[in-house]
Amino acid sequence: MDAVCSDTTEPSPSLSIMRRFSLLLVPAEDKHHSSERTMARHEVREVEHRQTRDGLRDSPALPEIEDLIIIYNRVPKTASTSFTNIAYDLCGKNRFHVLHINTTKNNPVMSLQDQMRFVRNVTSWREMKPGFYHGHVAYLDFTKFGVKGKPVYINIVRDPIERLVSYYYFLRFGDDYRPGLRRRKQGDKKTFDECVSSGGSDCAPEKLWLQIPFFCGHYSECWNVGSRWALEQAKYNLVNEYLLVGVTEELEDFIMMLEAALPRFFRGATELYRTGKKSHLRKTSEKKPPTKESISKLQQSNIWKMENEFYEFALEQFQFVRAHSVREKDGELYLLAQNFFYEKIYPKVN
């Protein structure tokens, strides 16, 4: 693990957004309780004002926020470098740590002993909290290891054929992030279309099988290419274990929603993405779009159908979350204002 970042020059952001998810929501009743609602709003504002006035480090909710761990088990060639560099740019200002999980030979599956070591590191390494961990590793279920506290998982997925094409050319020509680095397939001038036409191994349908096992995790069946069980497990994990899964094609929306939900980490991320120099980092060099014939040939595979089913599932879930989080006006996206409040709060605040 490397690249730790921290600073203490900035004040902590408000905890109000995070607190919304941990308190019981009481639905509004009829209009006859308008005066009680007004009083409730006033009392909630008073509580938040006192927490801000007295200092966030004295807040009883602070340890939960300061212990927060985010794990971004990034899928290769999904704009993961662009997104991760936003975290690196923000970590000093927002006072959190960023750590890269660097596995030997980029193996996404950890040994059992390394799983245990990693879980213990993440949960007990207090000096690195709050922390943002990122790396090309498969989903790991922390509840299996008998530790307290689960990390918050996030991720990004991409159209499976577009991801494979990008990775194919990346292995041969690299990218503009580290242009001088020699890649594994450097010197191979064969295009993706020529690879598909000749039945090459680097463009075979089996190479599409990646996003499903990354979300499925550390079970043997996850890595059996074409496993329906793996697909269903990946879907289950996506909706039950991940706070948010974005799509490469709508990266800005993903970042905007993360900033709203996790301002402790992502305050300022949207503006940084729009104006920063690293927002569109790492573009694969010499990439040529595949022909319709090549795409059609890959789409005949059951492997593509399953990976695409997972991608469409993730996209639908992301669009559902977004529809309840943002609105578009004059071509710009805006976060929805808070649309719930509390009432009947007892005992009364003096």
N, C-alpha and C positions, 0 to 999 in steps of 0.2 A: 504494500500500500504506500502511496506517496502523495505529494502535492497537498499538504495541509495548509489551510488558510484561516487566519483569525485576525481580529482587530478589536479594539475596545473604544473606538472614538465616536461611535454612533449610538444614540439611544435606541432601546428596543421598541419595535412598533407595537401598536395597540393589540391587545389580546381579544378584542371584542368579537372578531370574526371566528377565531378558534373556539371561543366560549359558546358560540351559538350551537355548535354541534354537540356539546356535552351536556346542555341543559334540557330539561323537559319542556317541550313546546305545548302550550295550552291554547286550544283553538278559541277564536273569538266567538261570542254568542250574539245577542241582538243589540240594537242601537240604544236600548235603555241603560246600558252600562257605559255610556260614553265618558261620564265623569270619572268612573273607576279606571277606565283605560288611560285617560289622561294622567291620573295619579300614578298608575303603574309605569307609564313611560317616564314620568318625572323621576320615580324612584330608581328605575334602571339607569337613567342618565346620571343620577347622583352617585350610584355605586361605581359606575365607570369613571366618573370624574374623580372620586376619591382614590381609586386605584392609580390613575394617572398622576394625581397630585402627590400622593404618598410615595410614588416611585414604583416602577414595575418589579424591581428586585424584592420588594416587600409583599408582593401579591401572593396569596396562597395558591393561585393557579400557575404561578411561574415555573415551578419545578417540572411540571408536565410539558411545558413549552420548551424549556431549556434542555430537557432530556430527549427531545424529539430527534429521531433518526429517519432520514429518507434514503431509500435504496432505489437507484435507477439502474436496473439490470439491462442495460442498453443493447438493443439488437443492432448488429452491424449494418451500416449503410441505410440508416433511417433518419439522417440529420442529427445523429446523436452528438457529434463533435460540436456542431453549432450550438446546440442546447446546453451542453456541458460547459462550454466556455462562458456562457451567461452566468452560470453558478460561480465559476472562478472569478468573474469580474465583480460579482455582488458579495462574495463571502467576507471581504474586509469591511465593507460598509455595513452589512447587515449582521456581522458578528456570528458567523457559523464556520464550520470546518468543511473542507472538501477533500475527499480521499479517493484515489483511484485504486480499484481492485485489479491488480495486474496478475493474471494467472499464467502459469507456465504453458507456452505454446498456445496461448489464448484458448485453453480448454474450458468450455463453459460448465463442465461438470466437475465438482469438487469431490475428493475422496471423503469418506465418512469422517475421518479424523480432522480433515481440513474444514468440513462443515461445522464440526463442534468448535474448533478453534475460532472460526469466523463468527459464529453466533456469540461466543463468549466475548470476543473482542468488541463487537458492535454494542452489546448490551452493557458491558462493564467498563469500557474505556471512557471514563467520565471526562477526561481532559479533551476528548474529541467530540463532546456534545455541546450544542446541537451539531449534528453531522449530516453531510450529504455524501453518500457512497455511490460510486458509479463504476461499472465495468461490464465486460461481456460475459456474464455468468447467468446460469439458469435460475429461475425462481426457487427460493429456498424457504420452506415452511418453518418459521421459528418456533411454533407451538410444539413441535415434536421434541424439542431439546430441553424442556422443563425450565425455561427461563421466563422471567417476568418482563412484560413489555414487548410489543411487536413493533417493528419498523413500519413506516408508511412507504408502500411501493408505488412507483410511477413508471411509465414507459411510453414509447412511441412505436407505432407500426407503420408499415408502408405497403403499397400495392406489391404483391409478391414478385411479379415479373419485373417491374421497374427496379425493385431492390436487387434482384439477381443480375440484371443487366449492369447496374451501377457497380456491383461487386466484381463482376467479370472484368470490366475495364479497369477498375481500381487495381486489381492484381497485376495488370499488365503495364499500366501507364501511371499509376499513382494518382496524386491529386495536387491541388495548389496549396495544401497545408504544409506538407514537407516534400517539396518537389525533388529534392536531391536524394531522397531515400530510395534504395533499390528494392523493388517489389519482387515477390516470389515468381511471377510469370513474366517478368520483364524480358523483352526481346521477342515474345510471341505476338506476331502481328495479325493473327487470325481474328476476324470480326466475330461478333456474337452470332450473326446470321450464318456465317460459314461454319461455326461450331455446331449450331443446331442442325444445319443441313447435313453435316458429316457425322452426326451422332456423338459429338465429343462429350467427355465426362464433365467438363467444367460448366456446361450449360444443360446438363441432363435434368429431367424433372426432379430427381432426388435432391438436387441442390436447392430446390425451392423449400425443402422441409427444414425450416429454421425458426420461424416466428412461433409456430405451435410448440415445439419442444422448449423454447425459451420461457414461455408462459406456463407450460405443463410442469416443468421442474426436474427434480432429481429422482425420478422413477424410471426404471428400465424401459417401460412401455412408451415413455415420452419420446424416446429416440428410435423407436421402431417406425421407420418411414411408412407413412400411410395408415397409421393406427387411428381408428375412429375413437378409441378410448382416450388417446392423447389429445385429440381435438376437443372432446367434451370436457376433459380436465382443464385444458387451457382456457376454454370459455368460462368454466366455473371459477377459476382463479382470477380471471380478468374482472368479473363482476363482484367477487367476494373479497379479494385480497388486495386489489389495486385501488388507490384513491382516484386516480385518473389515468387513462391511457389515451394519448393523442394520436394524430396521424400526421405524417410528414407533410402532406399536402396542405394542412391547415395548422401549421406550427404556431403562428402568431396567436390564434385562438386558444390553443393549448397553454401557451405561456400566460396569456391574460387570465385564464381561469385559475391557474396555479397561483398567480399573484394575489387573486382575490381570496382564495381558500387558505393559502399558506404565506401570509405577508411576512412572517418571521424570517423566511428564507428568500422570498421572491419579490419583495418590495422593490419597485423600480425596474423589474425585468421587462415589462412590455415596452417601456420607453427605450430601454437599452437595446432591445431587439430591433426596434424600428430605426434607431439612429446610430447604433454602434457599428464598429467595423467588423465585429466577429459574428454578426447575426446570420450571415450566409457563408460561414466558413466551410472549408473542405468541399470543393467541387471536383468530381472525378474528371481527369483529363482524357481527351480523345474518346469520349463516349459517343457512340453512334446509336440512334434509336433503332430498335429492331423492326423488321418488316412485318406486315400483317400475316404473312405466311409463317414466320417464325413464332409469332405470338399464338397463332391458331394451333400450331403443332404442339406447343407447350400446354395449351388449354385443353387438349384432348386427354391429358393425363389426369388420373384420379388424385394424384398428389397435388397438382395445381388446384383442382376443384376443392380440396380440403383446406389448403392454405388460403385460397381466396374466400372460402366460406368463413374462416376465422377472421380474415381482414374485414370482410363486410360486416361481420358481427361486431367487431371492435369499432368500426366506423359508425354503425347505427347507434351503439351505446354512447360514443363520443358526441354525436349530433344530438342525442336525447339530452345529455347533460348540458350541452351548450345552449339548447333551446330554452332551458330553464335558468340560464345564467346570464345571457347577453341578448341585446337587441341591436339591430342595424338601423342606422339613420343617416341619410345622405352619404351612403357608402362607407360610413365609419361604424365600428362596433363599440357598444357601450355596455358596461356591466350593469345589471339590474340592481336597483337599490334594495335595501333590506325590506322584505315584504311580510314580516311577521313581527309580533311584539308579545309581551308577557302581560298577564293580568291576574287579578286575585292573588297577589303576592303577600304572604303572611309569614311571620309577624310583620307589621308595618315598620318601615324605616323611620326612625326619629329624626 
